[in-house]
Amino acid sequence: LQSDLKELLDTFRNLLRAEVLEEPIKIEKLIGLTDIEIREHSHYPKKYYDVEHFLPDVSLGMEIVELNRLRTSIRELELCAMRTFKTGNDISRKDIIQLLNRLSSVAYILMCRIRGQYYK
């Protein structure tokens, strides 16, 4: 888990750098998963982690609660990015918006991995 969280932190740092320097950003894999695999794992956690979709709450432990807080913060940032980078029907930084979407899915996957004892 610690390694996966460090990878998320590094990705956020790279995202910030890309935005400030107006450079494109493309991440091939996050936590060992491609974009397609991230979508698959987040939509079908039962298949990959033997965990049904769930609503996080404190009874599931503080790791889940904190990851859910991270996930919702990323979603809020994604919405802010949409407002910031959208002019009419044009979106100037689709790369950033897509990466933020993937990062929130990764946060959910980490929650599923914890529940499915992936890190044990």
Secondary structure by P-SEA (a helix, b strand, c coil): caaaaaaaaaaaaaaaaaaaacbbbbbcccccccaaaaaaaaacccccccccbbbbcccccaaaaaaaaaaaaaaaaaaaaaaaaccccccccaaaaaaaaaaaaaaaaaaaaaaacccc
